[in-house]
Amino acid sequence: MAKKQDKEILVDETEDTGAELRVYELGFHLDPELPIEEVKKEYHTIYNLIEKKGTLVAEGRPEKIQLAYTISRHEVAGRRDFDSAYFSWIVYETPATNHAEILSAATAHKHIIRFIDILTTKDAARHAVEMRELLVKEPERIEEPEIATDATLDAALENVVV
């Protein structure tokens, strides 16, 4: 009996009319074998769809990365393994009905290897952008220690008190 009540509460808490705006982040890997012009085109296709269905909050343009593990995917021509991909992400605000359409489009997109879509906040997205900018910023140069010449070493040894 208690389990039935828990389920009813869960349904009541998650019920959504579809009109409330929520912030989502779509992260996706594009096929690494695509030429860079095609990667940009595919990214803009997804970007434009999201722009039509909601409000853009932040984005991370495609960047080729090594994957932490191999992703295998079965396609019509056979199995393909991916060790790298173009990774990109887009944070957007939209109602649940439009969100479902975006997910359907991402699922059907033939050049997306894998994607994740999470519920987030605008503040978290802005923080991610700030952190990315800090990481991309050119690191400060560390001064290399001076290499001691023989004359410098001889002068230092003469001043040593034994």
TORKEDO-879683 format. One record per atom (N, C-alpha, C): x, y, z; residue in three letters; residue number from 1. Coordinates in pm, 1 decimal. Layout:
! TORKEDO-879683
ZASE         c1         c2         c3   res     n
ZASE          X          Y          Z   ALA   NUM
...
This chain:
! TORKEDO-879683
ZASE         c1         c2         c3   res     n
ZASE       81.5     -118.4        0.0   MET     1
ZASE        0.0        0.0        0.0   MET     1
ZASE       86.7      126.0        0.0   MET     1
ZASE      194.9      123.4       76.6   ALA     2
ZASE      283.4      239.7       83.3   ALA     2
ZASE      349.5      264.9      -52.3   ALA     2
ZASE      384.4      156.8     -122.6   LYS     3
ZASE      447.4      174.0     -252.8   LYS     3
ZASE      352.5      241.2     -351.6   LYS     3
ZASE      226.3      206.2     -344.8   LYS     4
ZASE      128.1      266.1     -434.0   LYS     4
ZASE      118.0      416.9     -408.4   LYS     4
ZASE      120.6      455.8     -282.8   GLN     5
ZASE      113.8      598.3     -250.2   GLN     5
ZASE      238.6      670.9     -299.2   GLN     5
ZASE      356.2      606.5     -285.6   ASP     6
ZASE      479.8      668.3     -333.9   ASP     6
ZASE      472.9      692.6     -484.4   ASP     6
ZASE      420.3      597.2     -558.0   LYS     7
ZASE      409.0      612.9     -702.7   LYS     7
ZASE      315.3      726.3     -737.9   LYS     7
ZASE      206.9      738.4     -665.2   GLU     8
ZASE      112.4      846.4     -693.3   GLU     8
ZASE      176.9      981.4     -666.9   GLU     8
ZASE      253.3      991.0     -560.9   ILE     9
ZASE      322.1     1116.5     -530.2   ILE     9
ZASE      423.6     1147.8     -639.8   ILE     9
ZASE      496.4     1046.3     -684.4   LEU    10
ZASE      595.8     1065.1     -789.6   LEU    10
ZASE      529.9     1114.4     -917.7   LEU    10
ZASE      417.9     1057.3     -953.4   VAL    11
ZASE      346.1     1100.3    -1074.2   VAL    11
ZASE      299.8     1244.3    -1059.0   VAL    11
ZASE      249.2     1279.6     -941.0   ASP    12
ZASE      202.0     1416.3     -919.0   ASP    12
ZASE      316.3     1516.3     -928.5   ASP    12
ZASE      434.7     1480.3     -876.6   GLU    13
ZASE      547.8     1572.2     -877.6   GLU    13
ZASE      607.6     1588.9    -1016.7   GLU    13
ZASE      599.6     1487.5    -1099.4   THR    14
ZASE      662.3     1495.2    -1231.3   THR    14
ZASE      565.0     1534.4    -1341.3   THR    14
ZASE      438.2     1549.5    -1308.4   GLU    15
ZASE      339.3     1586.3    -1409.2   GLU    15
ZASE      373.5     1723.9    -1466.1   GLU    15
ZASE      373.2     1733.6    -1596.0   ASP    16
ZASE      411.7     1857.7    -1663.2   ASP    16
ZASE      308.9     1888.4    -1771.5   ASP    16
ZASE      265.5     2010.6    -1775.1   THR    17
ZASE      167.8     2050.2    -1875.5   THR    17
ZASE      233.4     2076.5    -2010.2   THR    17
ZASE      366.4     2090.6    -2011.0   GLY    18
ZASE      437.5     2115.0    -2135.8   GLY    18
ZASE      455.2     2262.6    -2166.2   GLY    18
ZASE      396.7     2350.3    -2085.9   ALA    19
ZASE      404.7     2493.2    -2113.2   ALA    19
ZASE      516.3     2561.2    -2034.1   ALA    19
ZASE      562.0     2498.2    -1927.0   GLU    20
ZASE      664.6     2558.0    -1843.1   GLU    20
ZASE      799.9     2555.4    -1913.6   GLU    20
ZASE      870.5     2668.3    -1911.5   LEU    21
ZASE     1002.7     2675.6    -1972.8   LEU    21
ZASE     1105.4     2611.0    -1881.1   LEU    21
ZASE     1191.2     2530.2    -1940.8   ARG    22
ZASE     1300.5     2466.4    -1867.6   ARG    22
ZASE     1428.4     2483.4    -1947.1   ARG    22
ZASE     1540.9     2473.3    -1877.0   VAL    23
ZASE     1671.1     2488.0    -1940.4   VAL    23
ZASE     1733.6     2349.1    -1955.7   VAL    23
ZASE     1776.4     2317.5    -2077.0   TYR    24
ZASE     1835.1     2188.4    -2108.9   TYR    24
ZASE     1972.9     2209.4    -2171.3   TYR    24
ZASE     2056.8     2109.6    -2156.6   GLU    25
ZASE     2186.1     2111.4    -2223.9   GLU    25
ZASE     2196.0     1986.1    -2309.3   GLU    25
ZASE     2218.7     2006.0    -2437.4   LEU    26
ZASE     2236.9     1896.1    -2531.6   LEU    26
ZASE     2385.5     1889.5    -2566.2   LEU    26
ZASE     2449.9     1780.7    -2525.5   GLY    27
ZASE     2589.7     1757.2    -2560.7   GLY    27
ZASE     2593.3     1644.9    -2662.0   GLY    27
ZASE     2670.8     1659.3    -2766.9   PHE    28
ZASE     2669.5     1555.5    -2870.8   PHE    28
ZASE     2805.9     1538.9    -2936.8   PHE    28
ZASE     2830.9     1414.8    -2984.2   HIS    29
ZASE     2950.8     1380.9    -3058.8   HIS    29
ZASE     2912.8     1364.1    -3205.2   HIS    29
ZASE     2984.4     1434.4    -3292.0   LEU    30
ZASE     2965.5     1419.7    -3436.3   LEU    30
ZASE     3075.3     1330.6    -3493.3   LEU    30
ZASE     3045.4     1264.9    -3603.2   ASP    31
ZASE     3136.0     1172.5    -3671.7   ASP    31
ZASE     3270.6     1240.4    -3698.9   ASP    31
ZASE     3382.5     1180.5    -3652.0   PRO    32
ZASE     3514.1     1243.3    -3670.6   PRO    32
ZASE     3566.4     1236.1    -3814.3   PRO    32
ZASE     3504.7     1154.1    -3897.5   GLU    33
ZASE     3551.3     1140.3    -4035.2   GLU    33
ZASE     3491.6     1245.8    -4128.5   GLU    33
ZASE     3402.6     1327.7    -4078.0   LEU    34
ZASE     3343.7     1434.4    -4158.6   LEU    34
ZASE     3447.1     1544.0    -4182.8   LEU    34
ZASE     3447.3     1602.5    -4300.7   PRO    35
ZASE     3533.5     1720.0    -4322.8   PRO    35
ZASE     3485.3     1835.3    -4234.8   PRO    35
ZASE     3573.7     1924.7    -4199.5   ILE    36
ZASE     3542.4     2033.7    -4107.1   ILE    36
ZASE     3425.8     2119.1    -4157.5   ILE    36
ZASE     3414.2     2138.1    -4289.3   GLU    37
ZASE     3303.1     2216.3    -4343.8   GLU    37
ZASE     3170.1     2145.7    -4316.3   GLU    37
ZASE     3171.1     2013.1    -4328.6   GLU    38
ZASE     3050.5     1933.8    -4303.1   GLU    38
ZASE     3015.7     1933.6    -4154.6   GLU    38
ZASE     3117.7     1931.9    -4068.9   VAL    39
ZASE     3094.8     1937.9    -3923.5   VAL    39
ZASE     3025.2     2068.6    -3888.8   VAL    39
ZASE     3074.5     2178.5    -3945.5   LYS    40
ZASE     3012.3     2309.1    -3920.2   LYS    40
ZASE     2868.2     2310.4    -3969.5   LYS    40
ZASE     2843.4     2251.9    -4085.0   LYS    41
ZASE     2708.3     2246.9    -4141.8   LYS    41
ZASE     2614.5     2166.5    -4051.3   LYS    41
ZASE     2661.2     2050.9    -4005.3   GLU    42
ZASE     2579.1     1965.9    -3918.1   GLU    42
ZASE     2551.4     2035.0    -3784.6   GLU    42
ZASE     2652.2     2102.4    -3730.4   TYR    43
ZASE     2634.4     2176.2    -3605.8   TYR    43
ZASE     2528.9     2285.6    -3623.6   TYR    43
ZASE     2537.1     2359.2    -3733.0   HIS    44
ZASE     2441.1     2467.2    -3757.5   HIS    44
ZASE     2300.3     2413.9    -3782.0   HIS    44
ZASE     2288.3     2295.2    -3836.4   THR    45
ZASE     2156.5     2233.4    -3853.3   THR    45
ZASE     2091.3     2212.1    -3716.1   THR    45
ZASE     2167.1     2156.3    -3623.9   ILE    46
ZASE     2116.2     2132.9    -3487.8   ILE    46
ZASE     2092.0     2265.7    -3417.2   ILE    46
ZASE     2187.0     2357.4    -3431.8   TYR    47
ZASE     2176.7     2489.9    -3370.0   TYR    47
ZASE     2049.8     2561.7    -3416.9   TYR    47
ZASE     2024.1     2560.1    -3546.9   ASN    48
ZASE     1907.0     2628.8    -3602.0   ASN    48
ZASE     1776.7     2565.1    -3555.7   ASN    48
ZASE     1774.6     2433.0    -3544.5   LEU    49
ZASE     1655.6     2365.8    -3493.7   LEU    49
ZASE     1626.3     2409.8    -3350.6   LEU    49
ZASE     1729.4     2411.2    -3268.0   ILE    50
ZASE     1712.0     2452.4    -3128.2   ILE    50
ZASE     1670.5     2598.2    -3120.9   ILE    50
ZASE     1729.0     2680.1    -3205.8   GLU    51
ZASE     1696.0     2823.2    -3207.2   GLU    51
ZASE     1548.7     2846.0    -3243.0   GLU    51
ZASE     1494.4     2763.0    -3333.7   LYS    52
ZASE     1353.3     2774.9    -3371.4   LYS    52
ZASE     1260.2     2728.1    -3260.1   LYS    52
ZASE     1305.3     2628.6    -3182.0   LYS    53
ZASE     1219.9     2567.5    -3080.3   LYS    53
ZASE     1233.6     2629.9    -2942.2   LYS    53
ZASE     1336.1     2713.5    -2921.4   GLY    54
ZASE     1356.0     2771.5    -2789.0   GLY    54
ZASE     1451.2     2888.9    -2792.9   GLY    54
ZASE     1502.3     2923.8    -2675.9   THR    55
ZASE     1593.8     3035.6    -2660.3   THR    55
ZASE     1731.7     2981.4    -2626.8   THR    55
ZASE     1832.0     3022.0    -2702.3   LEU    56
ZASE     1968.9     2977.4    -2676.0   LEU    56
ZASE     2025.1     3049.2    -2554.2   LEU    56
ZASE     2096.3     2974.7    -2470.6   VAL    57
ZASE     2155.7     3030.3    -2349.7   VAL    57
ZASE     2308.2     3034.8    -2362.5   VAL    57
ZASE     2367.4     2924.4    -2406.9   ALA    58
ZASE     2513.5     2916.0    -2422.7   ALA    58
ZASE     2544.0     2803.8    -2521.1   ALA    58
ZASE     2668.4     2803.9    -2570.3   GLU    59
ZASE     2707.0     2700.9    -2665.9   GLU    59
ZASE     2856.4     2674.9    -2659.7   GLU    59
ZASE     2892.2     2556.2    -2702.9   GLY    60
ZASE     3031.5     2517.8    -2720.5   GLY    60
ZASE     3044.1     2462.6    -2860.8   GLY    60
ZASE     3114.4     2531.5    -2945.6   ARG    61
ZASE     3125.7     2491.9    -3086.5   ARG    61
ZASE     3203.4     2360.5    -3099.6   ARG    61
ZASE     3186.1     2290.7    -3212.1   PRO    62
ZASE     3250.8     2160.2    -3230.6   PRO    62
ZASE     3402.8     2167.9    -3218.7   PRO    62
ZASE     3455.0     2070.2    -3148.1   GLU    63
ZASE     3598.4     2061.6    -3125.3   GLU    63
ZASE     3635.6     1913.5    -3126.5   GLU    63
ZASE     3735.1     1877.8    -3206.4   LYS    64
ZASE     3773.3     1736.7    -3216.3   LYS    64
ZASE     3848.2     1695.2    -3089.8   LYS    64
ZASE     3802.0     1584.1    -3031.0   ILE    65
ZASE     3861.3     1534.5    -2907.0   ILE    65
ZASE     3885.9     1384.6    -2916.7   ILE    65
ZASE     3978.3     1336.8    -2836.3   GLN    66
ZASE     3997.1     1193.3    -2818.3   GLN    66
ZASE     3894.1     1147.7    -2716.2   GLN    66
ZASE     3828.3     1036.6    -2742.7   LEU    67
ZASE     3729.1      984.0    -2649.8   LEU    67
ZASE     3798.6      903.5    -2540.2   LEU    67
ZASE     3737.5      900.9    -2423.8   ALA    68
ZASE     3793.0      826.7    -2311.0   ALA    68
ZASE     3786.2      676.3    -2335.8   ALA    68
ZASE     3691.9      634.9    -2417.0   TYR    69
ZASE     3677.4      493.3    -2452.0   TYR    69
ZASE     3619.4      484.9    -2592.1   TYR    69
ZASE     3634.0      369.5    -2653.7   THR    70
ZASE     3585.3      348.8    -2789.8   THR    70
ZASE     3433.4      333.7    -2789.1   THR    70
ZASE     3369.1      405.2    -2877.9   ILE    71
ZASE     3223.9      393.0    -2896.1   ILE    71
ZASE     3201.4      307.9    -3020.9   ILE    71
ZASE     3128.0      200.2    -3005.9   SER    72
ZASE     3094.5      113.6    -3119.5   SER    72
ZASE     2949.6      136.6    -3156.4   SER    72
ZASE     2925.3      144.5    -3285.8   ARG    73
ZASE     2789.6      166.9    -3333.1   ARG    73
ZASE     2762.5       76.3    -3452.7   ARG    73
ZASE     2647.2       13.4    -3450.4   HIS    74
ZASE     2607.4      -72.3    -3561.8   HIS    74
ZASE     2530.7       10.9    -3663.0   HIS    74
ZASE     2578.1        9.6    -3785.1   GLU    75
ZASE     2515.0       83.1    -3893.6   GLU    75
ZASE     2477.6      -15.2    -4003.5   GLU    75
ZASE     2415.4       33.7    -4106.7   VAL    76
ZASE     2373.7      -50.5    -4218.2   VAL    76
ZASE     2494.3     -121.6    -4280.4   VAL    76
ZASE     2604.1      -50.1    -4295.1   ALA    77
ZASE     2724.2     -106.6    -4357.9   ALA    77
ZASE     2802.0     -197.5    -4263.4   ALA    77
ZASE     2767.3     -201.3    -4137.3   GLY    78
ZASE     2838.9     -283.2    -4039.7   GLY    78
ZASE     2873.9     -203.2    -3916.2   GLY    78
ZASE     2959.8     -260.2    -3835.2   ARG    79
ZASE     2998.9     -194.9    -3709.9   ARG    79
ZASE     3107.6      -91.9    -3734.1   ARG    79
ZASE     3094.5       22.3    -3668.1   ARG    80
ZASE     3196.6      127.2    -3673.2   ARG    80
ZASE     3241.9      157.6    -3531.9   ARG    80
ZASE     3372.6      172.9    -3515.3   ASP    81
ZASE     3429.9      209.1    -3386.1   ASP    81
ZASE     3483.5      351.6    -3394.3   ASP    81
ZASE     3459.0      426.8    -3289.2   PHE    82
ZASE     3503.1      566.0    -3283.8   PHE    82
ZASE     3593.4      586.5    -3162.7   PHE    82
ZASE     3714.7      637.8    -3186.0   ASP    83
ZASE     3808.1      670.9    -3078.9   ASP    83
ZASE     3818.6      822.2    -3059.6   ASP    83
ZASE     3763.4      896.8    -3154.4   SER    84
ZASE     3761.1     1042.4    -3145.7   SER    84
ZASE     3628.4     1090.2    -3203.3   SER    84
ZASE     3597.2     1216.3    -3179.1   ALA    85
ZASE     3472.6     1274.7    -3230.8   ALA    85
ZASE     3481.4     1426.3    -3218.4   ALA    85
ZASE     3391.3     1492.4    -3288.1   TYR    86
ZASE     3375.0     1636.7    -3270.4   TYR    86
ZASE     3271.1     1655.0    -3161.5   TYR    86
ZASE     3311.5     1712.8    -3049.1   PHE    87
ZASE     3219.5     1732.4    -2938.3   PHE    87
ZASE     3168.1     1875.7    -2938.8   PHE    87
ZASE     3039.6     1889.9    -2912.5   SER    88
ZASE     2976.2     2020.8    -2906.0   SER    88
ZASE     2862.2     2015.0    -2806.0   SER    88
ZASE     2821.4     2131.4    -2757.4   TRP    89
ZASE     2708.0     2137.4    -2665.4   TRP    89
ZASE     2632.5     2267.7    -2684.5   TRP    89
ZASE     2502.9     2261.6    -2656.2   ILE    90
ZASE     2417.1     2379.3    -2667.2   ILE    90
ZASE     2322.4     2378.9    -2548.1   ILE    90
ZASE     2316.2     2490.6    -2477.6   VAL    91
ZASE     2222.8     2506.8    -2366.8   VAL    91
ZASE     2108.9     2594.1    -2417.9   VAL    91
ZASE     1987.2     2549.1    -2392.4   TYR    92
ZASE     1871.1     2619.4    -2444.9   TYR    92
ZASE     1754.8     2611.5    -2346.6   TYR    92
ZASE     1663.1     2705.4    -2361.2   GLU    93
ZASE     1543.2     2710.1    -2278.2   GLU    93
ZASE     1422.8     2689.3    -2368.4   GLU    93
ZASE     1336.0     2594.0    -2330.3   THR    94
ZASE     1220.8     2561.3    -2413.8   THR    94
ZASE     1116.0     2488.2    -2331.4   THR    94
ZASE      991.7     2487.4    -2376.4   PRO    95
ZASE      890.2     2405.6    -2309.5   PRO    95
ZASE      912.5     2256.7    -2339.6   PRO    95
ZASE      853.8     2170.6    -2258.5   ALA    96
ZASE      873.6     2025.6    -2271.1   ALA    96
ZASE      829.8     1971.6    -2407.7   ALA    96
ZASE      726.9     2028.0    -2465.5   THR    97
ZASE      680.8     1978.5    -2596.0   THR    97
ZASE      786.3     2001.4    -2703.3   THR    97
ZASE      847.9     2117.0    -2705.1   ASN    98
ZASE      954.7     2144.8    -2801.8   ASN    98
ZASE     1079.0     2063.0    -2770.0   ASN    98
ZASE     1103.8     2039.2    -2642.4   HIS    99
ZASE     1219.0     1959.0    -2600.8   HIS    99
ZASE     1210.0     1818.5    -2660.1   HIS    99
ZASE     1091.5     1761.0    -2658.0   ALA   100
ZASE     1071.2     1627.4    -2714.2   ALA   100
ZASE     1103.0     1625.3    -2864.1   ALA   100
ZASE     1067.1     1731.7    -2934.5   GLU   101
ZASE     1096.4     1740.5    -3077.9   GLU   101
ZASE     1247.2     1749.2    -3103.5   GLU   101
ZASE     1317.5     1822.6    -3018.5   ILE   102
ZASE     1463.1     1835.7    -3032.5   ILE   102
ZASE     1529.8     1700.7    -3008.6   ILE   102
ZASE     1484.8     1627.6    -2908.2   LEU   103
ZASE     1541.0     1495.5    -2880.0   LEU   103
ZASE     1514.7     1398.6    -2995.0   LEU   103
ZASE     1396.7     1405.3    -3052.4   SER   104
ZASE     1364.7     1319.1    -3166.4   SER   104
ZASE     1456.7     1349.6    -3284.5   SER   104
ZASE     1481.2     1476.2    -3308.3   ALA   105
ZASE     1569.7     1515.3    -3418.5   ALA   105
ZASE     1713.5     1469.0    -3392.2   ALA   105
ZASE     1759.6     1481.1    -3268.3   ALA   106
ZASE     1895.5     1436.7    -3234.1   ALA   106
ZASE     1908.2     1285.3    -3249.5   ALA   106
ZASE     1805.1     1212.9    -3210.3   THR   107
ZASE     1805.8     1067.4    -3222.7   THR   107
ZASE     1809.8     1025.6    -3369.0   THR   107
ZASE     1738.2     1094.9    -3453.9   ALA   108
ZASE     1730.2     1060.7    -3595.9   ALA   108
ZASE     1850.7     1110.2    -3677.4   ALA   108
ZASE     1928.5     1200.9    -3621.6   HIS   109
ZASE     2041.2     1260.3    -3694.5   HIS   109
ZASE     2148.8     1155.0    -3719.1   HIS   109
ZASE     2182.1     1131.3    -3845.8   LYS   110
ZASE     2272.7     1021.2    -3880.0   LYS   110
ZASE     2419.7     1049.1    -3848.0   LYS   110
ZASE     2460.1     1175.3    -3831.4   HIS   111
ZASE     2600.8     1206.1    -3803.9   HIS   111
ZASE     2629.9     1222.2    -3655.2   HIS   111
ZASE     2527.2     1217.9    -3571.0   ILE   112
ZASE     2549.7     1222.2    -3426.5   ILE   112
ZASE     2578.9     1080.1    -3380.1   ILE   112
ZASE     2696.2     1060.7    -3324.1   ILE   113
ZASE     2736.7      929.1    -3275.0   ILE   113
ZASE     2665.1      899.3    -3143.9   ILE   113
ZASE     2667.8      996.0    -3054.7   ARG   114
ZASE     2606.6      980.7    -2923.4   ARG   114
ZASE     2573.6     1120.2    -2872.0   ARG   114
ZASE     2467.6     1129.0    -2791.5   PHE   115
ZASE     2433.5     1257.2    -2731.9   PHE   115
ZASE     2378.4     1236.2    -2592.0   PHE   115
ZASE     2381.3     1343.8    -2515.6   ILE   116
ZASE     2322.0     1345.3    -2382.7   ILE   116
ZASE     2245.0     1474.7    -2370.5   ILE   116
ZASE     2129.6     1467.2    -2308.5   ASP   117
ZASE     2047.7     1585.2    -2288.5   ASP   117
ZASE     2009.4     1588.7    -2141.6   ASP   117
ZASE     2047.1     1695.6    -2073.1   ILE   118
ZASE     2021.1     1704.2    -1929.5   ILE   118
ZASE     1947.1     1832.0    -1894.6   ILE   118
ZASE     1878.7     1827.6    -1784.0   LEU   119
ZASE     1811.9     1944.1    -1729.6   LEU   119
ZASE     1915.6     2023.1    -1651.0   LEU   119
ZASE     1924.1     2152.5    -1672.5   THR   120
ZASE     2025.6     2234.3    -1606.5   THR   120
ZASE     1965.6     2369.8    -1570.7   THR   120
ZASE     2050.7     2465.3    -1541.2   THR   121
ZASE     2006.9     2602.2    -1511.3   THR   121
ZASE     2089.6     2700.2    -1594.8   THR   121
ZASE     2040.0     2820.3    -1607.8   LYS   122
ZASE     2113.9     2922.3    -1682.5   LYS   122
ZASE     2244.8     2955.8    -1611.4   LYS   122
ZASE     2241.0     2961.7    -1477.0   ASP   123
ZASE     2361.9     2993.1    -1401.2   ASP   123
ZASE     2470.3     2887.0    -1421.6   ASP   123
ZASE     2431.1     2760.0    -1421.0   ALA   124
ZASE     2527.8     2652.1    -1442.5   ALA   124
ZASE     2587.9     2661.9    -1582.3   ALA   124
ZASE     2508.1     2696.2    -1680.4   ALA   125
ZASE     2557.7     2709.4    -1817.8   ALA   125
ZASE     2655.7     2825.5    -1829.1   ALA   125
ZASE     2622.4     2937.2    -1768.0   ARG   126
ZASE     2712.9     3052.7    -1772.5   ARG   126
ZASE     2843.8     3022.6    -1700.7   ARG   126
ZASE     2833.8     2949.3    -1590.0   HIS   127
ZASE     2954.3     2911.2    -1516.0   HIS   127
ZASE     3042.8     2820.7    -1601.1   HIS   127
ZASE     2982.7     2727.9    -1673.4   ALA   128
ZASE     3058.4     2637.7    -1761.3   ALA   128
ZASE     3131.8     2716.8    -1869.7   ALA   128
ZASE     3066.4     2818.1    -1923.4   VAL   129
ZASE     3129.6     2902.5    -2025.8   VAL   129
ZASE     3248.1     2977.0    -1965.9   VAL   129
ZASE     3230.9     3033.2    -1846.7   GLU   130
ZASE     3339.8     3105.2    -1780.4   GLU   130
ZASE     3458.6     3013.4    -1752.2   GLU   130
ZASE     3429.6     2892.5    -1704.1   MET   131
ZASE     3536.6     2797.5    -1674.8   MET   131
ZASE     3609.8     2758.0    -1802.8   MET   131
ZASE     3536.9     2739.3    -1910.1   ARG   132
ZASE     3597.8     2703.7    -2038.6   ARG   132
ZASE     3690.3     2815.5    -2086.6   ARG   132
ZASE     3645.8     2938.9    -2071.4   GLU   133
ZASE     3728.4     3052.4    -2112.5   GLU   133
ZASE     3857.6     3059.0    -2031.2   GLU   133
ZASE     3848.6     3026.2    -1903.1   LEU   134
ZASE     3968.7     3025.6    -1819.8   LEU   134
ZASE     4065.3     2915.4    -1861.8   LEU   134
ZASE     4012.5     2799.6    -1899.0   LEU   135
ZASE     4098.1     2688.7    -1940.3   LEU   135
ZASE     4162.1     2713.2    -2076.2   LEU   135
ZASE     4090.1     2779.8    -2164.2   VAL   136
ZASE     4140.6     2806.2    -2298.7   VAL   136
ZASE     4243.8     2918.0    -2298.1   VAL   136
ZASE     4232.5     3006.4    -2200.2   LYS   137
ZASE     4324.6     3119.1    -2189.5   LYS   137
ZASE     4468.6     3068.2    -2193.3   LYS   137
ZASE     4552.6     3140.1    -2262.5   GLU   138
ZASE     4691.8     3097.7    -2276.3   GLU   138
ZASE     4757.7     3091.0    -2139.6   GLU   138
ZASE     4820.6     2978.7    -2109.2   PRO   139
ZASE     4886.0     2966.5    -1978.7   PRO   139
ZASE     5003.2     3063.9    -1968.1   PRO   139
ZASE     5026.0     3110.4    -1847.0   GLU   140
ZASE     5136.2     3202.9    -1825.0   GLU   140
ZASE     5267.7     3128.1    -1839.4   GLU   140
ZASE     5364.9     3199.7    -1889.7   ARG   141
ZASE     5495.4     3136.6    -1909.7   ARG   141
ZASE     5566.9     3124.7    -1775.3   ARG   141
ZASE     5622.7     3009.3    -1754.5   ILE   142
ZASE     5702.5     2987.1    -1634.0   ILE   142
ZASE     5847.6     3012.2    -1671.1   ILE   142
ZASE     5910.7     3099.6    -1595.3   GLU   143
ZASE     6048.9     3131.4    -1626.2   GLU   143
ZASE     6136.0     3011.0    -1595.3   GLU   143
ZASE     6220.3     2980.3    -1690.5   GLU   144
ZASE     6311.4     2869.0    -1670.2   GLU   144
ZASE     6426.8     2915.9    -1583.1   GLU   144
ZASE     6473.3     2829.0    -1494.3   PRO   145
ZASE     6586.5     2869.6    -1410.1   PRO   145
ZASE     6709.3     2895.6    -1496.3   PRO   145
ZASE     6788.6     2988.5    -1450.8   GLU   146
ZASE     6910.2     3020.8    -1526.3   GLU   146
ZASE     7005.8     2903.0    -1522.7   GLU   146
ZASE     7069.8     2881.9    -1633.9   ILE   147
ZASE     7169.2     2775.2    -1640.2   ILE   147
ZASE     7301.3     2834.5    -1591.9   ILE   147
ZASE     7356.4     2770.4    -1491.1   ALA   148
ZASE     7480.9     2820.8    -1432.5   ALA   148
ZASE     7598.2     2790.8    -1525.8   ALA   148
ZASE     7675.5     2892.5    -1549.5   THR   149
ZASE     7794.7     2874.6    -1632.1   THR   149
ZASE     7910.4     2832.8    -1541.8   THR   149
ZASE     8017.5     2787.9    -1602.7   ASP   150
ZASE     8134.4     2746.0    -1525.4   ASP   150
ZASE     8190.0     2862.2    -1443.4   ASP   150
ZASE     8191.7     2982.0    -1499.2   ALA   151
ZASE     8244.9     3098.9    -1428.4   ALA   151
ZASE     8159.2     3130.7    -1307.1   ALA   151
ZASE     8028.9     3118.0    -1320.5   THR   152
ZASE     7938.9     3145.3    -1208.5   THR   152
ZASE     7961.2     3042.1    -1097.6   THR   152
ZASE     7976.7     2917.5    -1135.8   LEU   153
ZASE     8001.0     2812.5    -1037.1   LEU   153
ZASE     8135.9     2831.8     -967.0   LEU   153
ZASE     8239.1     2867.2    -1042.7   ASP   154
ZASE     8370.8     2890.7     -983.3   ASP   154
ZASE     8365.4     3005.9     -884.2   ASP   154
ZASE     8294.3     3114.8     -918.2   ALA   155
ZASE     8281.8     3229.5     -828.1   ALA   155
ZASE     8205.7     3190.8     -702.9   ALA   155
ZASE     8105.9     3109.4     -715.1   ALA   156
ZASE     8027.9     3066.7     -598.7   ALA   156
ZASE     8111.9     2977.0     -508.8   ALA   156
ZASE     8192.7     2891.0     -568.0   LEU   157
ZASE     8277.5     2801.8     -488.8   LEU   157
ZASE     8385.2     2876.2     -414.0   LEU   157
ZASE     8436.3     2985.6     -470.9   GLU   158
ZASE     8540.4     3065.0     -403.8   GLU   158
ZASE     8484.2     3131.7     -280.0   GLU   158
ZASE     8356.5     3165.8     -279.4   ASN   159
ZASE     8296.4     3235.3     -165.1   ASN   159
ZASE     8244.1     3139.4      -59.1   ASN   159
ZASE     8254.0     3010.1      -84.0   VAL   160
ZASE     8205.4     2911.2       12.2   VAL   160
ZASE     8305.4     2901.7      127.6   VAL   160
ZASE     8252.7     2908.1      248.5   VAL   161
ZASE     8336.8     2894.3      367.8   VAL   161
ZASE     8326.2     2751.3      416.7   VAL   161
ZASE     8437.6     2688.5      434.7   VAL   162
ZASE     8439.4     2549.7      479.7   VAL   162
ZASE     8458.0     2541.4      628.1   VAL   162
